[in-house]
Every structure is written in structure tokens, then in C-alpha cells.
């Protein structure tokens, strides 16, 4: 039982860090243009959007 509580405490302690990482990637993806000619940049943008949890309507709008 003590091991289970220790695991839960570790998971709880990592939640703020995980949210900070997701938030940082969300900020980066919001400030980076979505259209790009360079395939490497587009792959990086896709990874940033994925890590920033930008799905559906939260994706960058290329029309802006």
C-alpha cells in the first residue's frame, strides 16, 4: 500500500511540470506561423502543436 501511495505522490508532483511543458509548447505554437515551405519546419510545427495539445479548433489559423 505504501508503494502505491508513493507512486500516486510522484504522479501528483509531476502534474504542474507537465502542464508547464504543455503550456510552453502551446505558447510557441500560437506565435509560430502555420504555413511553411520547408518540410522540416512543418514537422517541427506539427510536433509543437501536438505537444501543445492543439487539436481541432485550437490549431493555428493560417488565415490570420
ZADRENLUM-879232 format. One line per field, with one value per residue (C-alpha): residue number from 1; x, y, z. Coordinates in steps of 0.5 Angstrom, whole numbers, padded with zeros to 4 digits. Layout:
N
kollo	[NUM_...]
u	[X_...]
v	[Y_...]
w	[Z_...]
This chain:
64
kollo	[1_2_3_4_5_6_7_8_9_10_11_12_13_14_15_16_17_18_19_20_21_22_23_24_25_26_27_28_29_30_31_32_33_34_35_36_37_38_39_40_41_42_43_44_45_46_47_48_49_50_51_52_53_54_55_56_57_58_59_60_61_62_63_64]
u	[0000_0006_0009_0002_0002_0009_0007_0001_0005_0010_0005_0002_0008_0010_0003_0005_0011_0007_0002_0008_0011_0005_0003_0010_0009_0002_0005_0010_0005_0001_0007_0009_0006_0003_0004_0012_0015_0020_0018_0023_0020_0013_0015_0017_0011_0007_0010_0010_0002_0002_0006_0002_-0005_-0007_-0013_-0019_-0021_-0015_-0010_-0007_-0011_-0007_-0012_-0010]
v	[0000_0005_0004_0005_0012_0013_0013_0017_0022_0022_0023_0029_0032_0032_0035_0042_0041_0037_0043_0048_0044_0043_0051_0053_0049_0052_0059_0057_0054_0060_0065_0061_0062_0055_0056_0054_0052_0048_0041_0041_0047_0044_0037_0042_0046_0039_0037_0043_0043_0036_0037_0044_0040_0044_0040_0042_0049_0050_0049_0056_0059_0060_0066_0070]
w	[0000_0002_-0005_-0009_-0004_-0006_-0014_-0013_-0010_-0015_-0021_-0017_-0016_-0024_-0026_-0025_-0029_-0035_-0035_-0035_-0041_-0045_-0044_-0046_-0053_-0053_-0053_-0058_-0063_-0062_-0064_-0070_-0077_-0079_-0087_-0089_-0095_-0091_-0089_-0083_-0080_-0082_-0078_-0072_-0072_-0072_-0066_-0063_-0064_-0062_-0055_-0054_-0054_-0060_-0063_-0067_-0066_-0062_-0068_-0071_-0076_-0083_-0085_-0079]
